[in-house]
Amino acid sequence: MKLSALSGDWDDLRPFLPPRTPWRMSGIGLTAFLGGLTESLILVLVTLTADSLIRQQETISAGPLTLSRSQAVGLAVLLVVGRVSMTTISARMAARFASMVMRRAQHGLVTAYLASSHPGRSSRQVGDLSAVTVNHGRFTADLANAYTMVATGVCGLIAFGGTSIAVSPLATLVIALLGGALLLALRPLRSRSKRAAKDFADTARELSTEITEVETLHREIEVFNAAGPVGDALGTSVDQSSSRYERVRFLATAVPQVFQAAMLGAAVLSLFLVVNNPEAVDLASIGAVVLLLIRSMSAAQQLVMANQRVIEFSAYARTLGGLIDDLDAAQDHFGEERPPTLLPLHLEGVRFTYDGSTEVLDGLDVEIRAGDLVGVVGPSGAGKSTLVELLLRLRTPTGGVILTGSTASDKVAPDEFARRVAFVPQHPALITGTVAENVAFFRDVGDERVRAALRLAHLLDEVEALPDGIHTRLGADDRALSGGQRQRLTIARALAGDPEVVVLDEPTSALDAISEEAIRRTLDELREDRVVIVVAHRYSTLRSCSRILVLRDGRLEADASPQEVARHSEFFQAMVGDASA
């Protein structure tokens, strides 16, 4: 076992270590040492007592102490109680340490993910956060547990070895030399085990992501009758993952057992040397040495097993730490200004590109004032979704500036911006909780404000007809609400904070006429003292708009009243024609 390698793996664990880790590890090691020393004394007392029975002696001698057989047995019983106590305390401390590491690892990843920018989050595959948080977090805790096993193994060896030296220096020297030689011989297996562990960790992460995708697309898989090909593809990934797991488990199991067998041979050899040196020890000492060497082998095997576990689990901690670093590097950096209002909105020469060459938005100049209900239309790829993300600060313009009032958008404090700007997505997403909790969405919003938002969304009467009103529990995919009601609930969520700017992305794209009319009435009522921006493909959603912005190839083709735009924009003319057909 290579200490420098263990130190390198410890560096992978370091970001997740709890406060006072050196003291915690010292406490685990100390209790392990005391437990090992206690067990060593028990073994010596048992051997000496057995020897006194064979020799028919009433007393035994343990160093400077002379005890009766009854006293020796009583002392051994007390030492057993002490051994059990030390083992329990050490195990409790080790479990607590591993639990704290897992908590810090999982909390650190979730915190980094939530603090990261929208581009940083959206670049992750679906299911990756879940896979890494749950699996890699747990295995990082297992890595911490492996290091506590290293500490207890080393301290146990010291305790048993120290007692063995006191009983028979010769046998101890032989077993130490042979054990060291064995550890050197097993060094090449460490790098092989490390590669195998990393391969399995990567494969397991990919498999978890693929399974999440299957869960997400389960309806499409059934509709397109793709279960067979999907199962085959997933089966290939499962086979690859299990093959790499087999390699990891083989090395993790075989190396400690090979080491144990070799150490057993070393113990036999050392016993042979002791037996052939009868002047050095007596029969009782030989028996004590044999017991101590056997127990030392168990401690040494634990140390080798811990080393294998360090190799196996360090890859998970390294991956988790790397992901946190990536997310931290992708954080947004907003200002702390709190302007009296975010209105009007000014887009001055706003440009955006994803790849550094193709302009998705090219030189937008727009002013939107309080009371404006603005519809944004354009063909696919025109830049509508990108404009929404820029307005919501999910992305930063690569050119130009967005002013909120007289303040640049990115200079406004995050909590202030979140209070004054709201968003209604195309696909409503609910959380597991009550209707009120879904509207509040982790904000400090009272029931009266929830009801007011539901009333603005024209949903209050329907919610109060539910069994428990606003306190009726919903699931993430709950069918207690229709699609239209779910969409209006997300509108109520947007309005619960009383925002100045409300952005709606295709709010009626999949709704029936009744639900669409309810949302349109809401839009009519919102425009009085707010800015409302609606991205839509259906003209029926835009009938209440005071202005229409037409985007084409990233440029602003038109910005005027619906009637004026209909006279000059062929695209908008087609939308109006489709609605009247």
N, C-alpha and C positions, 0 to 999 in steps of 0.2 A: 504494500500500500504506500502510495507516494503522498507525503504530507503536503507538498507544494500543489499537487492536483486537488487535494481536499480543500486547500486554501482558495484555489481558483473557484471551486464550486461554492464555497462559502460566500464569495463575492457576488454570485448570482442570487444568493439568499439575502444578502445584506440590506437591500432596499425595503424588505418586509419585516425586518427584525423589530421586535417591540422594545420599548425603553428598558434600560438596565439589563440588557441581554447578557453581558459578562457575568453579572451577579446571578442571574437565573441559571446560566450554564454551570457556574461554580457550585451553586446549590445542588443541582442535579448530580454533578460529579462527586461532591462531598458525600451526599447521602448514599450514592452507589459505592464509594470507597468504604464508608462505615459499614454498609451492609456486607460488602465483600470481606472486610476484616472480621466482622462478626461471624460470618459463615466459616471463615478459615479457622477461627478459634473453636467453633463447634466441631469441625472435622478433626482437629487435633485432640480435643477432649474425648470424642467418640473413640478415636484410635487408641489413645492412652488407656481409656477405661476398658476397652476390649482386651488390650495387652495385659492389664492388671488381672482380668478374669482368667486369662490363659495361664498367667503365672501364679494365680491364687494369692495375689497381694491385696491387702486391704486399702492401700493408699496409692496415689499416683503423684508423679512429679511433673509439673508444667513450669519449666524455667525455675524461678525462685520460689514458686508456690508448691506446697505439698497439700493435697486434698484427699479426703476420703472418697470412696466411689460414690457414695450418696451425695456428697457435696459437688462432685464433678457433674453428676447427672442433673442436679438442681441448677447448677450454673449453666449447663447446656440448654436447659429448658428456658431460662431467662434470656439467654442469647438468641434462641429461636424466636421469642417474642420480639426482641430487638430487631432481628433480621426481617421479620414480617413488617414491622413498623417502618424500617428504612426503605424496604421495597415499595410499600404503599405510598410513602411520601415522595420517593423518586418518580414513581409512575405518575402520580398526580401532577407533580411539577412539570414533567415532560409533556403530558397531555395538555396542560394549560399553555405551555410554551408553543406547541404546535397549533393549538386553537387560535392563539393570538396572531401567529404568523398568517394563518389562513384568512382571518378576519381582515388583517391589514392588506393582504394581497388582493382579496376580492373587493374590498372597499376602495383601495387605491385604483384599481382598474375601472370600476364603475364611476368613480369621481373624475378620473382622467377622461373617460368617454364623454361624460356629461359636460365637462369643461372645454372639450375640444370644439373646434369649428365645425360647421356643417359639412364642408368638403372633407374634413378629416373623418367625420363619422360616416358619411355616405360612401366613402371609399371602401369601407369594410363589407365583407360578404354577409348576406343574411344568415343569422345564426352564429356568426363567429364570436360575437361578444358573449353569448350564452355559453358556448363551448369552452372558451378560454376562462371565463369567470368561474364556472362550476368545476370543470375538470382540472384545468391548470392551477386554479386556486387550491383545490384539494391536494393535488400532487406536490405543490409547493409546501404545503403543511407537512406532507409525508417526508419531504426533504429535510425540514426542520426536525421532524421526529427521528430521522436517520442520524442527524448530528447528535441528538441526545443519546442515541444508541452508541455512537462513537465515544461520547464522553463516559457513559456508564461502562462500556467495554474496556476502555483504557484504565479507568479507575479500578474496575474489578481485577484486571490483570495486575495492577500495582499491588492491590491488597493481597491477592493470592500469591503473587510472586514474592512479595516481601515476607510473607509467612513461610513460604517454601524456602527462601534463603536462610531464614532463621533455623529451619529444621535441617535442610541439606543444601548447602551452597553448590555442591558438585552437580547434583541433578538439575538444579535451577539453571546453572550456567549452560548445561548441555541443551536443555529444552529451549532456552532463550536464543542460543546460536542457531539451532535448527529451525526455530520459528522464523527468525529473521531471514534466513536463507530461503525459506518457503515464500515469504512475502515478496522478496525480490524476484523469485521465479514466476510469480503470478502477475507481475506488473504489466506485461504485454496484454493481458486479458482486459485490463482497465480501459485502454483506448478502444478496444473492440467493443466492450460493453457500452461505452459512452456513445459511440456511433450508432449502435443498435437502438439505444434509448432515444436518441434524437430522431432517428428515422421513424420509430413508432409514435413518438409524440406528434410529429408533423402529420403522419398518416391518420392518427386518431382525430386530430383537429379537422382535417379535410373531410373525414367520414361524418363527423358531427354536423358540419355545414351542409353536406349533401342530404343528410336525413332531414334537417330543418327545411331545406328547399322542397323535399318531397311532401312534408307536412303542409307547407304553404300552397303547393300546387295540387293538392289531392283531388280537387274537383276537376281541374283540367285533365289530370291523368286518367280519371274515370271516363270523362266525356270523350276524350280522344283515344280511349282504349289503349293507353300506353303503359299499362301496368307491367306487361311482360318485359319490354325493353328497359323500362326504368328499374325493374327488379334485377335484370341482368347486369346493368351498369352498377347498381348499388351492390350487387353480389360480388362483382369484381373488386370493388373498393373494400368490402368486408374481408374478402380472401386476402388481399394485400395487407390489410391491417392485422389480421389474425396471424399471418405468416411472420410479420415483424414482431408481433407480441410474443410468438413462440420463441423467437431468437432471444428476446430480452429475458423471458422467464427461464430459458435454458441456462443462460449465463448466470442469472441471479441465483439459480438453485445449484448448479453444478460447482461453481467456484467455491462457495463455503463448504460444500460436502467434500470436495477434493482436499481443501485445506484441513478439514477435520480429520480425514483419514490419514493425511500425511503427519499431522500433529500427533495422532495416536501412535503412529510408527515411531515418532521422536520420543514419545513417552516410554514406549517399550525399550527403546535403545538406552534412554537415560536410566531406566530401572535396571537394565542389564549391567550398566556401568556401576550403579550403586551396589548391586548384589555382589559384584566382583571386587568390591572394596569394603569388605566386612569390618575393617577397623574403623571406618569413617562413621558408620551409623549402626544403631541397633535395630531390632525387629520392629519396634514401635515407630521409630523414625521412618523406616522404609514404608510402612503402611500409611503414615501421614503424608509422606511425599507422593505416594501413588494417588491418594484421594485429592490432594491439592493440585497435582498435575492434570488429573482428569477434569477437575473443576476449572482449572486455568484454560484447558482446551475449549470448554464451553464459552468462557469469556472471550477467548481469541476468535472462536467461530462467530460469536455475536459481532465482534469488531469487523470481521471480513464481510458478514452479511450487511452490516451497516454501510460499509464501503460500497457494496454493490447497489444498495438502495440510493446512496448519494449519487452514484453514476446514473442510475435509472431516472431519478426525479429532477436532477439539476437541469435537464433540457426543458422541462416545463417551466421552472422558475426563470430560466433565461428567456424563453419565448414570452412569458407574461411581462417580465421587466422591459423587454424590447418593445412590446406593444404599448405599454404605458409611456415609454419615452417618445414613441412616434406620435401618440395622441397629445402629449404635453407640447411637443414641437409644433403641433397644428392648432394651437389655441388662438382664438381671436384676442385682440387687445383694443378694447374700447375705452373711451374717455370716461370722465366722471361729471360732466356738465349736466345741469338740470334746468333747461330753458323753460320759461313760463308756458310755452306752447310749442307743439311740433308743426304747426300750420302757419303758412301754406307749405306744401311740398314743392321743392324746386329740383328738377333734374337738369344739370348743366353739362352738356357735352359728354354724357355718360356712355362709356364704351365697356365692353366685356368680351374676353376671349378665354376659352378653356385651354387651348393648346399653344397660345402665344402667337398664332398666325391668323387663324380664321376669326373674324369679328362676328360674334353672335349678336351683339348690340353695337351700333355704330353711330355715335354722336347724337344721343337723344337729348332734346331740349323741351322740357314740359314743365308747366306750373299748374298745380292743383290746389284749389282753395276750399275753405270750409263751405259745406253745402253742396259740393260737387259730387255727383254720382257718376263715376267714370266707368265706361265699359271698355275693355281691352280685347280686341279681336285680331285675327290674322291667321294665315294658313299654318299648318304644322311646320315647326322649325323656324318660325318667324322671330322667336325670342321671348314669347309671352311668359313661359315658366321661369326663364332667367330673370326677366324684369321683376316678377313676383319675389324671387329669392333676394334680389338686390334691395327691393323695398323693405323686406323683412330683415335685412342685415345677415341673411344666411350666407351671402357671398359679398365680396367687396369689389367695387368697380375697378377695372384695370386702367380706366381713364375717366376724367371728369369727376364730378362730385354730386352727391345727393344732399341737399340742404333740408333740414327740418326746422321750419321757421328761419332763423338766421344762423343756425348752428349746423355744422356738418354732421351727418347722420352718425358717423362712427365716433363722434366726440360725446354723444349722449350716454349717460350712465346706463348699464344694462337693465337694472330694475326699473328705472324711469321709462326707458324705451318699451319694456315689456308691459308696463302699466298702460301705456298710451297707444300701443299698436297691437292689433289682434288679427288673427288669421283663421279662415275657415277653409279646410282642405277639401279637395274633390271627393275623397273617400273618408267618410266619418269613422273615427276610431274611438271606441269606448274603453274605459278601464273597469276592472272588477271593483264595484262599489255601488253606492246609491246614486240615484239621479242627481241629488244635490252635490255629491262628491264629483260626479262627472262634469257638472257645470262649473264648480269651483276649481277643479283641476289643480289641487295642491296649493291653492291660494287661500288667504284668509278672507273668505267671503261668507257672510252670514246668510241665513235662510231667506231673509227679506230681499237681499240683493239677488239671490238665486231665483226667487219668484219673479222679481222685476225683469230679469234677463229672459226667463221663460215666457213671460208675457210679451216682451218685445219680439220674441221669436215665434209668437202665435202658437205656443205649445203648452201653456200653463193648464188650460182646461183639460187637455188630454192626459197630462201627467197627474193631475189631481184625481183623475178617474182611476188611476192605478191603485192596487190594494193598499199601499202605504204612502201614496202621494209622492212627494219629492224624496222620501226616504225609502222608496222601493229599490231593492237591490237589482243591479244589472250585471251581466257578465261581459267579457270583451267581445263575444260574438252572440250577444243575447238577442232572442227573437221576440221579446216582450214589446219591442218597438219596431215599427215598420222602417223601411229605408228612408222615407221622407221624414219621419219623426226623429230618426237618428241624425239626419242632416240638420234639422232644426235645433236639435240638442247641441250640436257643435256650434251653431250660430249663437245660441244662448251662452255657451262657454266663452265665445269671443266677446260677447257684450257684457259679461259679468264684471269685467274690470272697468267699464265705462270708458272705452278707448276713444281717442280722437281720430284714429285711422283704422279702418277695417278693410282687410284684403280678402276677397273670396275667390277661390280658384275652382271654376266649374261647379258652382254649388247646386245646380239643378240638372246636371248632365244625365242622371239616371233616375229622375223622379217622375211621378205621374203628374198630371195637370193640376190636381187639387193641391198637392204638396208644393209644386212650383208656384202656384198662385199665392200660397201662404208666405213663401219666402220672398216673393216679389213685393207683397204688402210690407213685409219687414224692411226691405230695402228702401221703399218709399218713405217710411217713417224715420229711418236712420239718417237721412241726408241733411236734416235741418242744421246741425252744428258739428257735423263730422265730415271727414272725407271717406267715401266708400268707393273702393276700386273692385270691379268685378271682371274676372277673366271668363269668357263664355264662348261657346260655339253655336248657341241657339239664340236667335233673335228675340224669342219670347222672354228670355231672361233679361234682355237689355232694354225693354220697352220703357222702363222708368228712368233710364240714364239721361243725364243732362248733356253728357259729352261722350263721344266715341273716339278712342285712339285705335288707329289701324296700323299694325306692324307688318312689315314685309321685308324679309331678308335682313332683319336687324335694324331697319330704318323706320322712322315715323312717316308713314304714307299720308295719314290724315289725322287731324285733331279738330273736331268741330261738333256741332249738334248732330243728332242722328239724321235729321232731314238733310242737312248740308252734306254730311259724309255719304249719304245714300246717292246723292247726285254726282259724286266725284270718285267714289271707290267701287270698282267692279266687284271686289271681294265682298264688301258689305251689301252691295246691291243683290248679290247672289244669296246672302243670308236672309235678307228681307223677302226675296222672292220665294225661297224655300219655306219660310214661315207662313206665307199667304197662300201657298199652293194647296 
